[in-house]
Amino acid sequence: MKSSKIFWGIFFILAAVYVVVSKFGILPDVGVFSILVTVFLIWLLLEGIRHVNFYGILFSIAGFCIVYDEQLGITELTPWTVLGAALLGSIGLSLIFGGFKRKKTVQQFQSAGYAGCGSEQCTGEYLRCENNFGSAIRYINSDDLKNVQVENNFGSLSVYFDNAVVQSGTAVVNVESNFGEVHLYIPKEWRVQNNLDRSFGTIREDGSSIGSSVTVLFLNGSANFGVITIHYV
């Protein structure tokens, strides 16, 4: 989150410099808007590669095609054809390679002692909650919560933490929401370190943490064309 703010801070400073210097005619005649979009698409592409996020990768490439369609001679394909191809390609690649990645991840979780949440009631220190193409609710009932992996694909997943105890004082929740919505219900007494990121997605907070407890919850992950909402209860 901090590195992202630094990136965008430098980006807007350089954009301001370009706006001034371009008036002297010493830079190529490229629109400011095109440069701003190009820098954003480069960032999105690098983030997609870093996180192996096919949606970020293909939609950033589609963005390049739309911005520079005249130079590439593909005006007949923009914008809807390339956007449709990016969407279908992202879904296909995620289903193919995401399955391998998910299988490997599940094996790692199992070897590390993670328990899958196959029903509404989930008990354990290390838990994994997954939802695909549907709606699901998970209630975390733990006497010593340490880590929870939350993944939602093309669906809606609600996870309740109000009946969980964090004896060590800190716990970590890793969240990934792809084309769907994740609702996290967290005790308002907990102190929350929000490290969530987004790629064409939204991060929302309903209410606020009063931080009266010694418990600290670290939220990591991202919303990719999806929504993650934090409800303080």
N, C-alpha and C positions, 0 to 999 in steps of 0.2 A: 504494500500500500504506500509506504514511504517512497520507494524507488519510483513508483508510478507518478506520484506528485512531483518529484524532482524532474522526471522526464517531461511532463507537461509544462512545468515551470520554465525549463530551458526552451521547450518548443515555442511557447508564446513570446519569450524574449527574442528568439531568433526571428520569429514572424514579424515582430515590431521592427527589428533592424532591417529586415527585407523591405517592408513597406516604405521606410525612409530612403534606403539606398537605391531602390528601384526607380525613384524619381530622377536619379542622376543619369539614367540610361546606360549603366555599366553592367547590368545583369540581363540575362535572356528575358525576352518578352513572354513571360508565363504568368497567367493570372494568379493572384494571391489565393483565391479560393482553391484552385487546382493544387497549389503547393501545400496548403493546409490539409486538404483531403489526402494528398499523396503521403504526407508524413504520418497522418493517422492510420492509413492503410498499411504502411510499412510497420508501424508499431503493432497493429492488429495481426499482421502476418507473422511477425517474430514471436508474439505471445502465443499464437496458435501453434507454431512449431515447438516452442518451449514446453507447452502443456499437451502436445499431441492432440490438439483440438481441431478436427477436420472442418467444423463450421467456421471457425476463425480463419483458417487457411484458405478455404475455397471462396468464402464471401469476400475476403480481402482481394483475392485475385479477380473476382467478378467486379469489385469496385474499380480496380485498375483498368479493366476492360471498358467500363462505362465512362470513366474520366477521359481516357485516351482512345476512345473508339474511332475518332476521325483519323488519328495518326496510324492506328492499326488497321484501318479499312474494314471495320466490322460494325458499322453503324446499323446495319440491318439486323444485327443480333442483340442490340442493346435497347432498353435495359432488361426487359422481361425474360428474354431467352437465356441470357447468361445468369440472371438471378435464379431462374427455375432450374437451370443445370447445376448451379452451386448448391441449391437446396437438396435436389435429388442425389447429387454426388456425395454431399455431406452425410445424408441419411444412410446411403449405401456403404460408404467407407466406415461409418461408425458401427453399423451392424456387423460388418465383416471383421474389422480389426478391433473394434470395441469388445467383441465377444472374446477374442483371444486375450486382450488386456484384462477384461473382467475376470476371466477364468484364472489367469495368473494371479490377479489381485486377491481373488477369493481364496486361492490356495495359500497365499502369503498370510492372509488374515487368519485362516484356520490354523496354520502352523504357529501363528503368534498368539493363539488362544482366543480369537474373536468368535463371538456367537452370532449367528444369523437371526434376524427378527422375522420369523415366519408367521407370527400371529400378532395381534394388537398389543399384548403384554410382553415386554422384553425385560429380561433380568440378566445382569452380569456386569463385569467391569469393562470389558471390551466388546462393543456391539457393532453390528453392521445392519443398516436399514436400507433396503432397496425397493424401488417401485418402478414398474414399466407399464406404460399404456393403460393406466387406470387410476383409481383413487384409493388411498390407504391411510390409516391412522396407526401410529405407534406410540405406546405409553412406556416410557423408560422407568422401570422400577429397579433401582440399584442401591445397594447399601454402601458401595464404594466405587462410584463411576470414575473411569479414567479416560476412555477414548470411545468416540462414536463416529462411524463412517456412514454418511447419508448420501444416497444417490437416487435421483429421480429423473426418468426419461419419458417424455411425452405423457405426463400424468400429473397428479396432485398428491403430495405426501405431507402429512401433518405429524410432527414429532413433539411429544409433551415431556418436558424435563422437570415438572413441578413435584414429582414424587421420587426424585433422585437425590442421593446424598454423595457429596464429594469429600471424602475423609482426608485426602492428601492436600486439599486446599486449591488444587488446580486440575482442570480437565480440558480436553481438546475435542472439538467437534469439527470434522471435515465434511463440507457440503458441496455437492455438485448437482446443479439443476439444469437439465438440457431440454429445451422446448416444453417447459412445464412450470409448476410452482411448488415451492417448498415452504411450509409454515413451521417455524420453530417457536415453541411456547416455553419461555425461560423465566424462572423466578426473578422478579424485579429486584430482589435483595442481592442477587449475584452481581459481581462486577464482570462486565463483558468486554473482552478485547476483540473488536470487530476487524478482522483482516480479510473480509470477503471482497472479491473482485468481480467484474462482469465483462462479458463480451456480447454486446447487443442485448443486454439483459438489465434487470432492475434489482436493486437492493433496497428494501424498505424496513422501517422501524415503526412499530405500533406501540406508543408509549415510550418510557425511558427507564433506565436502570437507576435505582437509588443507591446501589453499592453499599448497603449497610452490612453485608455479609463478608466474611473473609474469603469466600469462594470466588475464584477467578476462572471464567470460562473463555477459552480461546476459540474463536470462530474462524476457520480457514476454508478456502474453496472459492467457487465462482458460479455465477449465473450466466449460462450461455443460451441466448435467445429465450430466457426464462426469468422467473421471479423468485427471489428469496425474501421472505418477510419474517422479521423477528418480532414476536409478540412478548411483551413483558407482563407477566401475570402475578 
